[in-house]
Amino acid sequence: MTTTVYFDLDGTLLDYTTPFAELFAQTLPTTASDEMVETYSEQVLSGITQVDEDPYRRAFEMVRQEYDLNINPETLAAEYIKREANATQLSPSVKRLVESVASQHQTGILTNGDGRMQRQKLKQHALDELVDTVIVSNEVESRKPSQEIFEEAKERLPAETFVYIGDTFEEDIIPAREAGFKTVYVGEDNQPDAAVATRGTEELAEILLPLIEEISVK
């Protein structure tokens, strides 16, 4: 039986060493006020949610206009993307997990976000070299929890069984399950409806391979 395994990225495979507000403050060439941080954060989130093109540049542009700053939005957006990617960490055990899964099954990354940002993170940790395909919401103009992005995932790597691993119950687990995926929830929140749950990436690395083998033979 053929099995395709998709991983979410942020919070599932990757953790962060620095808060987003601090990353923004480090990028802005002037003292960042709380209001600037809020404006930037709201604009980035809105842009990603609405699958806009280049949400980081647009967010810095809004900060420039709102606070009359002499900054270059395109330059700062590129700098911020590198800075955020550098602030991600991938534990060795989780990378070995992806390597092991990819050596035995079709494997992909399915993530919400901006394409330039998410692909920079994948490149940072050489995850793009391990998987068969990468699906980023803003590149395909559909985002979780939409069924369209999960159907796209199934078309990219056809199989008899699909597995999705994610850290957001409402955006990852519920819609993936509705699309016919077996699911694994990674998170601290208690989710009684999760068929399989782990409390973090390290625990995920311990249980996932045996679980996938069990699912594949059913």
C-alpha positions as MATLAB code, in Angstrom:
seq = 'MTTTVYFDLDGTLLDYTTPFAELFAQTLPTTASDEMVETYSEQVLSGITQVDEDPYRRAFEMVRQEYDLNINPETLAAEYIKREANATQLSPSVKRLVESVASQHQTGILTNGDGRMQRQKLKQHALDELVDTVIVSNEVESRKPSQEIFEEAKERLPAETFVYIGDTFEEDIIPAREAGFKTVYVGEDNQPDAAVATRGTEELAEILLPLIEEISVK';
ca = [
       0.000    0.000    0.000;
       1.429    3.390   -1.010;
       1.498    6.126    1.616;
       2.100    9.872    1.276;
       3.118   11.827    4.362;
       2.805   15.612    4.609;
       4.261   17.756    7.381;
       3.209   21.221    8.455;
       6.244   23.504    8.912;
       6.034   26.147   11.658;
       5.392   24.699   15.095;
       5.514   21.144   13.749;
       8.986   20.721   12.282;
      10.431   24.120   13.192;
      10.520   26.029   16.474;
      11.488   29.668   17.038;
      14.322   31.041   19.156;
      13.232   34.702   18.991;
       9.768   36.351   19.251;
       8.451   37.913   16.036;
       8.211   41.379   17.635;
      11.902   41.245   18.499;
      12.798   40.173   14.960;
      10.891   43.165   13.599;
      12.594   45.519   16.052;
      16.011   44.162   15.057;
      15.219   44.766   11.378;
      13.801   48.283   11.632;
      16.635   50.894   11.486;
      15.000   52.980   14.214;
      13.464   52.337   17.605;
      10.331   50.246   17.111;
       7.374   51.408   19.179;
       4.642   49.039   20.329;
       2.351   50.683   17.783;
       4.783   49.975   14.951;
       5.071   46.354   16.017;
       1.288   46.032   16.114;
       0.848   47.671   12.706;
       3.464   45.450   11.135;
       2.121   42.262   12.718;
      -1.459   43.005   11.704;
      -0.439   43.774    8.111;
       1.668   40.625    7.755;
      -1.077   38.428    9.191;
      -3.684   40.061    6.969;
      -1.510   39.666    3.885;
      -0.794   36.000    4.550;
      -4.429   35.254    5.393;
      -5.609   36.927    2.200;
      -2.828   35.172    0.212;
      -1.453   38.526   -0.953;
       1.704   38.799   -2.983;
       4.729   39.892   -0.904;
       2.981   40.521    2.456;
       6.243   41.448    4.217;
       7.078   44.242    1.803;
       3.522   45.500    2.064;
       3.720   45.465    5.864;
       6.924   47.507    5.900;
       5.358   49.868    3.372;
       2.427   50.392    5.736;
       4.806   51.095    8.629;
       6.704   53.567    6.432;
       3.531   55.438    5.520;
       1.884   55.275    8.942;
       4.897   56.569   10.865;
       6.585   58.660    8.144;
       9.824   56.683    8.215;
      12.681   56.931    5.724;
      12.996   53.208    5.036;
      13.111   50.932    2.009;
      10.283   48.357    2.389;
      11.712   45.916   -0.170;
      15.158   45.888    1.439;
      13.757   45.488    4.959;
      11.383   42.736    3.864;
      14.279   40.744    2.400;
      16.325   41.316    5.555;
      13.428   40.307    7.804;
      12.824   37.083    5.881;
      16.458   36.047    6.338;
      16.341   37.054   10.003;
      13.202   35.027   10.737;
      14.557   32.001    8.888;
      17.753   32.243   10.950;
      15.621   32.316   14.106;
      14.111   28.902   13.374;
      15.536   25.698   14.738;
      15.151   22.095   13.645;
      16.102   19.499   16.210;
      18.437   16.753   14.953;
      15.934   14.046   15.910;
      13.164   15.698   13.906;
      15.402   16.079   10.860;
      16.307   12.399   11.139;
      12.599   11.668   11.329;
      11.912   13.503    8.054;
      14.870   11.735    6.446;
      13.550    8.344    7.580;
       9.994    9.021    6.431;
      11.226   10.363    3.080;
      13.383    7.291    2.505;
      10.343    5.041    2.771;
       7.365    7.100    1.599;
       6.391    9.978   -0.651;
       6.847   13.025    1.558;
       5.870   16.676    1.333;
       5.599   19.949    3.223;
       2.166   21.610    3.313;
       2.215   24.990    5.009;
       0.372   28.281    5.196;
       2.496   31.364    4.618;
       4.386   33.453    2.120;
       6.348   31.482   -0.445;
       9.580   33.448   -0.155;
       9.575   33.182    3.636;
       8.679   29.508    3.880;
      11.140   28.444    1.205;
      13.905   30.392    2.917;
      13.234   28.368    6.075;
      13.269   25.117    4.139;
      16.556   26.077    2.488;
      17.994   27.119    5.845;
      17.592   23.573    7.162;
      17.963   21.718    3.825;
      14.446   20.328    4.215;
      13.688   21.164    0.595;
      16.286   18.571   -0.414;
      14.559   15.825    1.566;
      10.940   16.048    0.421;
       9.243   15.353   -2.902;
       7.098   18.488   -2.993;
       6.424   21.727   -1.125;
       2.999   23.409   -1.067;
       2.810   26.964    0.305;
      -0.587   28.618    0.613;
       0.289   31.974   -0.963;
       1.827   30.231   -3.978;
      -1.257   28.138   -4.725;
      -3.728   30.864   -3.627;
      -5.446   28.565   -1.168;
      -4.755   28.187    2.543;
      -5.599   25.786    5.314;
      -8.286   25.044    6.432;
      -9.570   25.150    2.820;
     -10.151   21.732    1.317;
      -8.597   22.946   -1.939;
      -5.054   22.957   -0.593;
      -5.412   19.412    0.753;
      -6.807   18.230   -2.568;
      -3.814   19.856   -4.256;
      -1.575   17.858   -1.904;
      -3.267   14.596   -2.864;
      -2.918   15.368   -6.571;
       0.786   16.195   -6.199;
       1.677   12.869   -4.580;
      -1.060   10.299   -5.315;
      -1.259    7.362   -2.894;
      -3.680    4.953   -1.299;
      -3.153    6.426    2.173;
      -2.432   10.026    3.182;
      -1.040   11.223    6.520;
      -0.841   14.838    7.723;
       1.085   16.044   10.767;
       0.298   19.515   12.130;
       0.187   21.654   15.251;
      -3.077   23.569   14.781;
      -6.185   21.521   15.406;
      -8.651   23.773   13.555;
      -6.438   24.554   10.544;
      -4.482   21.312   10.273;
      -6.157   18.319   11.844;
      -9.874   18.876   11.244;
      -9.646   19.869    7.536;
      -7.027   17.217    6.776;
      -9.242   14.574    8.345;
     -12.203   15.835    6.288;
     -10.036   15.525    3.167;
      -9.373   11.874    3.916;
      -5.989   12.111    5.639;
      -4.945   10.167    8.698;
      -3.756   12.832   11.143;
      -1.213   13.359   13.904;
      -1.614   16.390   16.170;
       1.523   17.993   17.616;
       0.784   20.443   20.427;
       0.518   21.262   24.108;
      -3.266   21.747   24.102;
      -5.388   18.818   25.160;
      -7.446   17.709   22.157;
      -9.656   14.738   23.055;
     -10.786   14.462   19.423;
      -7.243   13.882   18.167;
      -6.857   10.255   17.139;
      -3.090   10.560   17.622;
      -1.416   13.391   19.541;
       2.072   14.252   20.755;
       3.161   17.090   23.014;
       6.088   18.250   20.903;
       8.431   17.538   18.050;
      10.769   15.351   20.091;
       7.898   13.056   21.089;
       6.691   13.115   17.489;
      10.055   11.788   16.366;
       9.702    8.860   18.763;
       6.252    7.689   17.707;
       5.750    8.668   14.073;
       7.674    6.017   12.151;
       6.007    3.033   13.866;
       2.664    4.808   13.508;
       3.070    5.344    9.767;
       4.042    1.720    9.278;
       0.915    0.686   11.170;
      -1.265    2.990    9.074;
       0.324    1.798    5.821;
      -0.580   -1.844    6.329;
      -4.208   -1.211    7.274;
];
